[in-house]
């Protein structure tokens, strides 16, 4: 099974896999400082602790090895600013993308550029035919990214997973198809 690169350069920041051995303190601090920003959209943030952060990091490594989830830390000068990920969807030809940033890193185009880099990297994998971004209708910040990157809105419907605290319960799905292969 082919894997994405371990390090993706994005100008002034780098995407790299989370590491359970060395990332516990920085990941915990990143999440802790982002809780007010994350809680409205990520129900998982309500249970934030050192133990949950360590478990997350351990799962990142195992899921990377299986190809189920590629979780990247978005880092600048070695310091995590947020994360982006690609995970298997229900259809084996597609993957879903997710992202979030520390509040101090928002509004600078970082999530958009990181997601663009992830999309480019995921399309290097031979079995990926399309990418999707899924978010709650009320999360207009998350909606801006796929719109900027040329994704097309393909559906709206009742949420299939738990509704986030600030959510509307309407799930929006955006899709980007693999660009035509050269040659």
HELIX and SHEET records of a PDB file:
HELIX    1   1 UNK A   24  UNK A   38  1                                  15    
HELIX    2   2 UNK A   43  UNK A   47  5                                   5    
HELIX    3   3 UNK A   50  UNK A   66  1                                  17    
HELIX    4   4 UNK A  103  UNK A  105  5                                   3    
HELIX    5   5 UNK A  110  UNK A  122  1                                  13    
HELIX    6   6 UNK A  140  UNK A  148  1                                   9    
SHEET    1   A 8 UNK A   7  UNK A  10  0                                        
SHEET    2   A 8 UNK A  13  UNK A  17 -1                                        
SHEET    3   A 8 UNK A  69  UNK A  76 -1                                        
SHEET    4   A 8 UNK A  79  UNK A  88 -1                                        
SHEET    5   A 8 UNK A  94  UNK A 101 -1                                        
SHEET    6   A 8 UNK A 130  UNK A 136  1                                        
SHEET    7   A 8 UNK A 170  UNK A 177 -1                                        
SHEET    8   A 8 UNK A 152  UNK A 158 -1                                        
END                                                                             
